Amino acid sequence: MSEGLGPEDLKLVTLARSARARNGVPEGAAVRDEMGRTYVAGAVKLASLDLSALQTAVAMAVASGAKSLEAAVVVTAAEAAADRDLAVVRDLGGPATPLILTAPDGTVRSTVTPG
């Protein structure tokens, strides 16, 4: 399922999957900041606001005082990471921060960096 991931990254996968299932949204995300704190969110779709799950999780981290990211996970049916997700990871975490993309069942599709 998620072979090759360490325990902290596996925790992010579990949290992101839970957010997706609990909220009945197409994607869930979880991020870990420089202090090891985690932030979990689903996508937000309103007439005046459209945030991916990862954008929402990063916004929650920033609002809570995070200065950087160690890792990010998105659980989605999409085959590749969205450009806006790569951008938000790069903005807070930097170009080398890993973004782990998993299928809804937790299978890792890819791990990329936002460059």
Backbone torsions as a table, in degrees:
resi	resn	phi	psi	omega
1	MET	NA	-71.0	-178.6
2	SER	-122.9	45.7	-179.0
3	GLU	-58.2	144.8	176.0
4	GLY	89.7	-9.3	178.0
5	LEU	-91.5	142.9	175.7
6	GLY	-77.2	171.2	-176.4
7	PRO	-59.6	-36.3	-179.6
8	GLU	-69.7	-37.0	177.1
9	ASP	-72.9	-35.7	174.9
10	LEU	-61.8	-37.3	176.3
11	LYS	-60.7	-43.0	178.7
12	LEU	-61.9	-40.9	178.3
13	VAL	-61.0	-46.6	-179.8
14	THR	-61.3	-44.6	179.9
15	LEU	-64.0	-42.9	-179.6
16	ALA	-66.1	-40.9	177.4
17	ARG	-63.1	-40.1	179.5
18	SER	-64.4	-42.1	179.5
19	ALA	-62.5	-42.9	179.4
20	ARG	-61.1	-48.1	-177.7
21	ALA	-69.2	-46.0	-176.5
22	ARG	-62.0	-40.2	-175.3
23	ASN	-94.2	-5.8	179.4
24	GLY	61.2	38.8	-179.1
25	VAL	-109.6	158.9	-176.1
26	PRO	-69.6	-19.7	178.2
27	GLU	-144.8	149.7	174.8
28	GLY	-128.2	154.6	-179.5
29	ALA	-143.4	156.0	173.8
30	ALA	-145.7	142.7	177.2
31	VAL	-131.5	155.7	176.0
32	ARG	-121.3	127.8	-178.8
33	ASP	-89.0	-176.9	-175.4
34	GLU	-66.1	-16.3	178.7
35	MET	-96.9	-1.3	-178.5
36	GLY	89.1	2.2	178.3
37	ARG	-75.6	147.1	-179.7
38	THR	-113.7	149.6	179.0
39	TYR	-133.7	134.6	-172.2
40	VAL	-129.1	139.3	-179.9
41	ALA	-157.7	162.6	169.8
42	GLY	-110.1	173.2	177.9
43	ALA	-66.5	149.9	177.1
44	VAL	-117.0	119.9	179.9
45	LYS	-126.1	103.5	175.3
46	LEU	-126.9	165.2	178.4
47	ALA	-58.1	-36.1	-176.5
48	SER	-105.4	2.8	-176.2
49	LEU	-150.4	126.6	179.6
50	ASP	-133.9	99.6	-179.7
51	LEU	-118.4	137.2	171.9
52	SER	-68.8	165.3	177.2
53	ALA	-59.3	-40.3	-178.8
54	LEU	-69.0	-40.6	176.3
55	GLN	-59.4	-41.1	180.0
56	THR	-65.5	-44.5	179.6
57	ALA	-63.4	-41.6	178.6
58	VAL	-66.5	-40.1	177.3
59	ALA	-61.2	-40.3	177.2
60	MET	-63.1	-40.7	178.8
61	ALA	-63.6	-47.1	-179.7
62	VAL	-62.2	-43.9	-180.0
63	ALA	-63.7	-22.0	179.0
64	SER	-95.1	3.2	175.4
65	GLY	100.7	6.0	179.0
66	ALA	-62.3	140.2	178.6
67	LYS	-106.4	-17.3	-177.1
68	SER	-160.2	168.4	175.6
69	LEU	-118.7	144.0	171.9
70	GLU	-93.7	-37.0	-177.3
71	ALA	-163.2	159.3	178.0
72	ALA	-141.5	147.7	177.8
73	VAL	-131.9	137.4	171.4
74	VAL	-124.5	128.9	175.1
75	VAL	-105.9	118.7	-173.6
76	THR	-158.6	163.3	173.6
77	ALA	-83.7	-11.5	179.6
78	ALA	-63.5	149.1	-178.6
79	GLU	-83.0	-21.4	-176.1
80	ALA	-140.5	158.9	177.3
81	ALA	-69.3	137.8	178.7
82	ALA	-72.8	147.7	179.0
83	ASP	-57.2	-39.6	-178.8
84	ARG	-67.4	-29.0	176.3
85	ASP	-72.5	-42.2	176.4
86	LEU	-61.2	-40.3	-178.8
87	ALA	-63.8	-44.1	-177.1
88	VAL	-70.1	-33.7	175.0
89	VAL	-66.0	-43.9	178.5
90	ARG	-62.8	-41.0	-178.4
91	ASP	-59.4	-44.0	-177.1
92	LEU	-96.7	-37.2	-173.5
93	GLY	-96.2	-25.0	-175.5
94	GLY	99.5	171.6	-172.1
95	PRO	-69.7	-15.3	-177.3
96	ALA	-103.4	2.0	-178.5
97	THR	-69.0	125.8	-178.6
98	PRO	-72.7	135.7	171.8
99	LEU	-115.4	115.2	-178.1
100	ILE	-98.3	121.8	179.3
101	LEU	-104.9	123.7	179.7
102	THR	-124.8	155.7	172.9
103	ALA	-74.5	165.4	179.4
104	PRO	-55.4	-27.1	178.7
105	ASP	-83.9	1.1	178.5
106	GLY	94.4	-2.9	178.0
107	THR	-67.3	126.8	179.7
108	VAL	-71.5	123.4	176.1
109	ARG	-89.0	-42.5	-179.6
110	SER	-164.4	157.6	169.2
111	THR	-125.9	120.3	-176.2
112	VAL	-127.7	162.9	171.2
113	THR	-115.8	148.8	-175.5
114	PRO	-74.7	-7.0	176.4
115	GLY	58.0	NA	NA
